[in-house]
Amino acid sequence: MERNQAKGKFNRLTASIKQEWGKLTDDEVRQAEGNYDEFVARIQEKYGESREAVAEKLNKLKERVNS
């Protein structure tokens, strides 16, 4: 059951990420599973946001999904 819950939370997180940063492709979001720093850099590149701003938004999205 825990595995299904974790998968469900991850799916909710990826959906939230796609809503926040709509220019990201599905492949780019899937790559987030493997390399957080690269993912943040992609968002910075596409949106011109600071690393801190991106990290803050990602943390807020994770908190929403986990609550």
Jmol script that loads the backbone (N, CA, C; Angstrom):
load data "model"
ATOM      1  N   MET A   1       0.821  -1.195   0.000  1.00  0.00           N
ATOM      2  CA  MET A   1       0.000   0.000   0.000  1.00  0.00           C
ATOM      3  C   MET A   1       0.867   1.261   0.000  1.00  0.00           C
ATOM      4  N   GLU A   2       1.973   1.247   0.729  1.00  0.00           N
ATOM      5  CA  GLU A   2       2.836   2.425   0.782  1.00  0.00           C
ATOM      6  C   GLU A   2       3.385   2.787  -0.588  1.00  0.00           C
ATOM      7  N   ARG A   3       3.689   1.776  -1.379  1.00  0.00           N
ATOM      8  CA  ARG A   3       4.222   2.023  -2.718  1.00  0.00           C
ATOM      9  C   ARG A   3       3.194   2.769  -3.577  1.00  0.00           C
ATOM     10  N   ASN A   4       1.938   2.349  -3.483  1.00  0.00           N
ATOM     11  CA  ASN A   4       0.881   3.015  -4.240  1.00  0.00           C
ATOM     12  C   ASN A   4       0.683   4.444  -3.760  1.00  0.00           C
ATOM     13  N   GLN A   5       0.786   4.651  -2.459  1.00  0.00           N
ATOM     14  CA  GLN A   5       0.647   6.002  -1.911  1.00  0.00           C
ATOM     15  C   GLN A   5       1.773   6.895  -2.401  1.00  0.00           C
ATOM     16  N   ALA A   6       2.992   6.379  -2.400  1.00  0.00           N
ATOM     17  CA  ALA A   6       4.140   7.153  -2.863  1.00  0.00           C
ATOM     18  C   ALA A   6       3.993   7.497  -4.346  1.00  0.00           C
ATOM     19  N   LYS A   7       3.544   6.528  -5.138  1.00  0.00           N
ATOM     20  CA  LYS A   7       3.340   6.772  -6.570  1.00  0.00           C
ATOM     21  C   LYS A   7       2.256   7.829  -6.784  1.00  0.00           C
ATOM     22  N   GLY A   8       1.192   7.743  -5.986  1.00  0.00           N
ATOM     23  CA  GLY A   8       0.120   8.730  -6.092  1.00  0.00           C
ATOM     24  C   GLY A   8       0.599  10.132  -5.748  1.00  0.00           C
ATOM     25  N   LYS A   9       1.417  10.249  -4.699  1.00  0.00           N
ATOM     26  CA  LYS A   9       1.964  11.557  -4.321  1.00  0.00           C
ATOM     27  C   LYS A   9       2.885  12.092  -5.404  1.00  0.00           C
ATOM     28  N   PHE A  10       3.699  11.206  -5.988  1.00  0.00           N
ATOM     29  CA  PHE A  10       4.593  11.645  -7.051  1.00  0.00           C
ATOM     30  C   PHE A  10       3.793  12.133  -8.254  1.00  0.00           C
ATOM     31  N   ASN A  11       2.738  11.418  -8.604  1.00  0.00           N
ATOM     32  CA  ASN A  11       1.898  11.834  -9.732  1.00  0.00           C
ATOM     33  C   ASN A  11       1.247  13.191  -9.466  1.00  0.00           C
ATOM     34  N   ARG A  12       0.792  13.412  -8.228  1.00  0.00           N
ATOM     35  CA  ARG A  12       0.221  14.713  -7.873  1.00  0.00           C
ATOM     36  C   ARG A  12       1.275  15.809  -7.954  1.00  0.00           C
ATOM     37  N   LEU A  13       2.498  15.504  -7.521  1.00  0.00           N
ATOM     38  CA  LEU A  13       3.578  16.486  -7.578  1.00  0.00           C
ATOM     39  C   LEU A  13       3.905  16.838  -9.028  1.00  0.00           C
ATOM     40  N   THR A  14       4.024  15.833  -9.890  1.00  0.00           N
ATOM     41  CA  THR A  14       4.343  16.127 -11.288  1.00  0.00           C
ATOM     42  C   THR A  14       3.229  16.927 -11.955  1.00  0.00           C
ATOM     43  N   ALA A  15       1.988  16.648 -11.597  1.00  0.00           N
ATOM     44  CA  ALA A  15       0.874  17.428 -12.145  1.00  0.00           C
ATOM     45  C   ALA A  15       0.970  18.875 -11.685  1.00  0.00           C
ATOM     46  N   SER A  16       1.331  19.093 -10.431  1.00  0.00           N
ATOM     47  CA  SER A  16       1.487  20.457  -9.906  1.00  0.00           C
ATOM     48  C   SER A  16       2.642  21.179 -10.583  1.00  0.00           C
ATOM     49  N   ILE A  17       3.721  20.450 -10.841  1.00  0.00           N
ATOM     50  CA  ILE A  17       4.880  21.036 -11.524  1.00  0.00           C
ATOM     51  C   ILE A  17       4.490  21.469 -12.928  1.00  0.00           C
ATOM     52  N   LYS A  18       3.744  20.620 -13.622  1.00  0.00           N
ATOM     53  CA  LYS A  18       3.313  20.958 -14.985  1.00  0.00           C
ATOM     54  C   LYS A  18       2.387  22.174 -14.992  1.00  0.00           C
ATOM     55  N   GLN A  19       1.567  22.318 -13.947  1.00  0.00           N
ATOM     56  CA  GLN A  19       0.701  23.489 -13.859  1.00  0.00           C
ATOM     57  C   GLN A  19       1.514  24.745 -13.610  1.00  0.00           C
ATOM     58  N   GLU A  20       2.512  24.645 -12.760  1.00  0.00           N
ATOM     59  CA  GLU A  20       3.342  25.813 -12.409  1.00  0.00           C
ATOM     60  C   GLU A  20       4.243  26.232 -13.565  1.00  0.00           C
ATOM     61  N   TRP A  21       4.865  25.259 -14.206  1.00  0.00           N
ATOM     62  CA  TRP A  21       5.811  25.530 -15.285  1.00  0.00           C
ATOM     63  C   TRP A  21       5.367  24.791 -16.540  1.00  0.00           C
ATOM     64  N   GLY A  22       4.371  25.316 -17.205  1.00  0.00           N
ATOM     65  CA  GLY A  22       3.743  24.666 -18.351  1.00  0.00           C
ATOM     66  C   GLY A  22       4.623  24.474 -19.568  1.00  0.00           C
ATOM     67  N   LYS A  23       5.726  25.197 -19.661  1.00  0.00           N
ATOM     68  CA  LYS A  23       6.603  25.051 -20.813  1.00  0.00           C
ATOM     69  C   LYS A  23       7.458  23.788 -20.751  1.00  0.00           C
ATOM     70  N   LEU A  24       7.506  23.159 -19.572  1.00  0.00           N
ATOM     71  CA  LEU A  24       8.307  21.946 -19.433  1.00  0.00           C
ATOM     72  C   LEU A  24       7.629  20.787 -20.150  1.00  0.00           C
ATOM     73  N   THR A  25       8.425  19.985 -20.816  1.00  0.00           N
ATOM     74  CA  THR A  25       7.886  18.801 -21.485  1.00  0.00           C
ATOM     75  C   THR A  25       7.722  17.669 -20.474  1.00  0.00           C
ATOM     76  N   ASP A  26       6.949  16.665 -20.856  1.00  0.00           N
ATOM     77  CA  ASP A  26       6.788  15.490 -19.988  1.00  0.00           C
ATOM     78  C   ASP A  26       8.128  14.822 -19.724  1.00  0.00           C
ATOM     79  N   ASP A  27       8.978  14.762 -20.742  1.00  0.00           N
ATOM     80  CA  ASP A  27      10.304  14.159 -20.570  1.00  0.00           C
ATOM     81  C   ASP A  27      11.129  14.929 -19.540  1.00  0.00           C
ATOM     82  N   GLU A  28      11.072  16.246 -19.591  1.00  0.00           N
ATOM     83  CA  GLU A  28      11.836  17.050 -18.638  1.00  0.00           C
ATOM     84  C   GLU A  28      11.347  16.836 -17.210  1.00  0.00           C
ATOM     85  N   VAL A  29      10.059  16.692 -17.062  1.00  0.00           N
ATOM     86  CA  VAL A  29       9.505  16.447 -15.722  1.00  0.00           C
ATOM     87  C   VAL A  29       9.901  15.046 -15.251  1.00  0.00           C
ATOM     88  N   ARG A  30       9.870  14.059 -16.134  1.00  0.00           N
ATOM     89  CA  ARG A  30      10.277  12.700 -15.761  1.00  0.00           C
ATOM     90  C   ARG A  30      11.745  12.668 -15.357  1.00  0.00           C
ATOM     91  N   GLN A  31      12.572  13.477 -16.005  1.00  0.00           N
ATOM     92  CA  GLN A  31      13.983  13.514 -15.675  1.00  0.00           C
ATOM     93  C   GLN A  31      14.223  14.072 -14.270  1.00  0.00           C
ATOM     94  N   ALA A  32      13.251  14.759 -13.731  1.00  0.00           N
ATOM     95  CA  ALA A  32      13.378  15.310 -12.386  1.00  0.00           C
ATOM     96  C   ALA A  32      13.561  14.200 -11.364  1.00  0.00           C
ATOM     97  N   GLU A  33      13.072  13.018 -11.675  1.00  0.00           N
ATOM     98  CA  GLU A  33      13.231  11.888 -10.764  1.00  0.00           C
ATOM     99  C   GLU A  33      14.696  11.610 -10.500  1.00  0.00           C
ATOM    100  N   GLY A  34      15.528  11.830 -11.485  1.00  0.00           N
ATOM    101  CA  GLY A  34      16.922  11.437 -11.365  1.00  0.00           C
ATOM    102  C   GLY A  34      17.896  12.524 -10.959  1.00  0.00           C
ATOM    103  N   ASN A  35      17.607  13.781 -11.293  1.00  0.00           N
ATOM    104  CA  ASN A  35      18.599  14.804 -11.039  1.00  0.00           C
ATOM    105  C   ASN A  35      17.930  16.137 -10.720  1.00  0.00           C
ATOM    106  N   TYR A  36      17.795  16.422  -9.460  1.00  0.00           N
ATOM    107  CA  TYR A  36      17.131  17.643  -8.985  1.00  0.00           C
ATOM    108  C   TYR A  36      17.829  18.894  -9.501  1.00  0.00           C
ATOM    109  N   ASP A  37      19.164  18.930  -9.413  1.00  0.00           N
ATOM    110  CA  ASP A  37      19.909  20.120  -9.831  1.00  0.00           C
ATOM    111  C   ASP A  37      19.720  20.416 -11.312  1.00  0.00           C
ATOM    112  N   GLU A  38      19.735  19.378 -12.129  1.00  0.00           N
ATOM    113  CA  GLU A  38      19.524  19.561 -13.569  1.00  0.00           C
ATOM    114  C   GLU A  38      18.110  20.066 -13.850  1.00  0.00           C
ATOM    115  N   PHE A  39      17.149  19.548 -13.108  1.00  0.00           N
ATOM    116  CA  PHE A  39      15.765  19.965 -13.270  1.00  0.00           C
ATOM    117  C   PHE A  39      15.596  21.444 -12.922  1.00  0.00           C
ATOM    118  N   VAL A  40      16.182  21.859 -11.818  1.00  0.00           N
ATOM    119  CA  VAL A  40      16.118  23.263 -11.416  1.00  0.00           C
ATOM    120  C   VAL A  40      16.778  24.138 -12.480  1.00  0.00           C
ATOM    121  N   ALA A  41      17.900  23.686 -13.008  1.00  0.00           N
ATOM    122  CA  ALA A  41      18.594  24.443 -14.057  1.00  0.00           C
ATOM    123  C   ALA A  41      17.727  24.584 -15.310  1.00  0.00           C
ATOM    124  N   ARG A  42      16.999  23.528 -15.670  1.00  0.00           N
ATOM    125  CA  ARG A  42      16.091  23.597 -16.833  1.00  0.00           C
ATOM    126  C   ARG A  42      15.005  24.640 -16.630  1.00  0.00           C
ATOM    127  N   ILE A  43      14.444  24.656 -15.428  1.00  0.00           N
ATOM    128  CA  ILE A  43      13.400  25.636 -15.124  1.00  0.00           C
ATOM    129  C   ILE A  43      13.986  27.043 -15.194  1.00  0.00           C
ATOM    130  N   GLN A  44      15.167  27.227 -14.625  1.00  0.00           N
ATOM    131  CA  GLN A  44      15.829  28.531 -14.683  1.00  0.00           C
ATOM    132  C   GLN A  44      16.030  28.959 -16.130  1.00  0.00           C
ATOM    133  N   GLU A  45      16.469  28.039 -16.966  1.00  0.00           N
ATOM    134  CA  GLU A  45      16.749  28.332 -18.371  1.00  0.00           C
ATOM    135  C   GLU A  45      15.479  28.743 -19.114  1.00  0.00           C
ATOM    136  N   LYS A  46      14.388  28.040 -18.875  1.00  0.00           N
ATOM    137  CA  LYS A  46      13.149  28.319 -19.600  1.00  0.00           C
ATOM    138  C   LYS A  46      12.398  29.532 -19.068  1.00  0.00           C
ATOM    139  N   TYR A  47      12.528  29.805 -17.765  1.00  0.00           N
ATOM    140  CA  TYR A  47      11.701  30.848 -17.154  1.00  0.00           C
ATOM    141  C   TYR A  47      12.497  32.041 -16.625  1.00  0.00           C
ATOM    142  N   GLY A  48      13.803  31.928 -16.543  1.00  0.00           N
ATOM    143  CA  GLY A  48      14.615  33.038 -16.074  1.00  0.00           C
ATOM    144  C   GLY A  48      14.458  33.330 -14.589  1.00  0.00           C
ATOM    145  N   GLU A  49      14.013  32.347 -13.830  1.00  0.00           N
ATOM    146  CA  GLU A  49      13.845  32.527 -12.390  1.00  0.00           C
ATOM    147  C   GLU A  49      15.151  32.173 -11.682  1.00  0.00           C
ATOM    148  N   SER A  50      15.345  32.737 -10.502  1.00  0.00           N
ATOM    149  CA  SER A  50      16.543  32.418  -9.736  1.00  0.00           C
ATOM    150  C   SER A  50      16.427  31.005  -9.176  1.00  0.00           C
ATOM    151  N   ARG A  51      17.570  30.428  -8.876  1.00  0.00           N
ATOM    152  CA  ARG A  51      17.601  29.082  -8.300  1.00  0.00           C
ATOM    153  C   ARG A  51      16.807  29.040  -7.000  1.00  0.00           C
ATOM    154  N   GLU A  52      16.948  30.077  -6.195  1.00  0.00           N
ATOM    155  CA  GLU A  52      16.249  30.139  -4.911  1.00  0.00           C
ATOM    156  C   GLU A  52      14.732  30.176  -5.106  1.00  0.00           C
ATOM    157  N   ALA A  53      14.273  30.950  -6.091  1.00  0.00           N
ATOM    158  CA  ALA A  53      12.843  31.059  -6.364  1.00  0.00           C
ATOM    159  C   ALA A  53      12.280  29.715  -6.826  1.00  0.00           C
ATOM    160  N   VAL A  54      13.021  29.035  -7.684  1.00  0.00           N
ATOM    161  CA  VAL A  54      12.577  27.734  -8.182  1.00  0.00           C
ATOM    162  C   VAL A  54      12.533  26.734  -7.032  1.00  0.00           C
ATOM    163  N   ALA A  55      13.581  26.703  -6.214  1.00  0.00           N
ATOM    164  CA  ALA A  55      13.631  25.767  -5.084  1.00  0.00           C
ATOM    165  C   ALA A  55      12.493  26.042  -4.104  1.00  0.00           C
ATOM    166  N   GLU A  56      12.205  27.302  -3.865  1.00  0.00           N
ATOM    167  CA  GLU A  56      11.116  27.661  -2.951  1.00  0.00           C
ATOM    168  C   GLU A  56       9.769  27.175  -3.486  1.00  0.00           C
ATOM    169  N   LYS A  57       9.528  27.400  -4.776  1.00  0.00           N
ATOM    170  CA  LYS A  57       8.268  26.944  -5.376  1.00  0.00           C
ATOM    171  C   LYS A  57       8.159  25.425  -5.339  1.00  0.00           C
ATOM    172  N   LEU A  58       9.261  24.725  -5.645  1.00  0.00           N
ATOM    173  CA  LEU A  58       9.236  23.266  -5.607  1.00  0.00           C
ATOM    174  C   LEU A  58       8.949  22.759  -4.194  1.00  0.00           C
ATOM    175  N   ASN A  59       9.555  23.392  -3.203  1.00  0.00           N
ATOM    176  CA  ASN A  59       9.313  22.989  -1.817  1.00  0.00           C
ATOM    177  C   ASN A  59       7.862  23.202  -1.419  1.00  0.00           C
ATOM    178  N   LYS A  60       7.281  24.305  -1.840  1.00  0.00           N
ATOM    179  CA  LYS A  60       5.868  24.565  -1.538  1.00  0.00           C
ATOM    180  C   LYS A  60       4.971  23.532  -2.207  1.00  0.00           C
ATOM    181  N   LEU A  61       5.288  23.185  -3.440  1.00  0.00           N
ATOM    182  CA  LEU A  61       4.505  22.166  -4.135  1.00  0.00           C
ATOM    183  C   LEU A  61       4.616  20.819  -3.418  1.00  0.00           C
ATOM    184  N   LYS A  62       5.823  20.456  -2.976  1.00  0.00           N
ATOM    185  CA  LYS A  62       6.010  19.204  -2.256  1.00  0.00           C
ATOM    186  C   LYS A  62       5.243  19.218  -0.937  1.00  0.00           C
ATOM    187  N   GLU A  63       5.239  20.334  -0.233  1.00  0.00           N
ATOM    188  CA  GLU A  63       4.521  20.438   1.035  1.00  0.00           C
ATOM    189  C   GLU A  63       3.017  20.252   0.821  1.00  0.00           C
ATOM    190  N   ARG A  64       2.488  20.879  -0.240  1.00  0.00           N
ATOM    191  CA  ARG A  64       1.059  20.727  -0.543  1.00  0.00           C
ATOM    192  C   ARG A  64       0.693  19.281  -0.817  1.00  0.00           C
ATOM    193  N   VAL A  65       1.529  18.604  -1.569  1.00  0.00           N
ATOM    194  CA  VAL A  65       1.257  17.211  -1.923  1.00  0.00           C
ATOM    195  C   VAL A  65       1.357  16.316  -0.692  1.00  0.00           C
ATOM    196  N   ASN A  66       2.297  16.586   0.185  1.00  0.00           N
ATOM    197  CA  ASN A  66       2.515  15.747   1.361  1.00  0.00           C
ATOM    198  C   ASN A  66       1.529  15.998   2.485  1.00  0.00           C
ATOM    199  N   SER A  67       0.790  17.086   2.415  1.00  0.00           N
ATOM    200  CA  SER A  67      -0.159  17.356   3.510  1.00  0.00           C
ATOM    201  C   SER A  67      -1.540  16.808   3.225  1.00  0.00           C
TER     202      SER A  67
END
end "model"
wireframe off; spacefill off
backbone 0.3
color backbone group
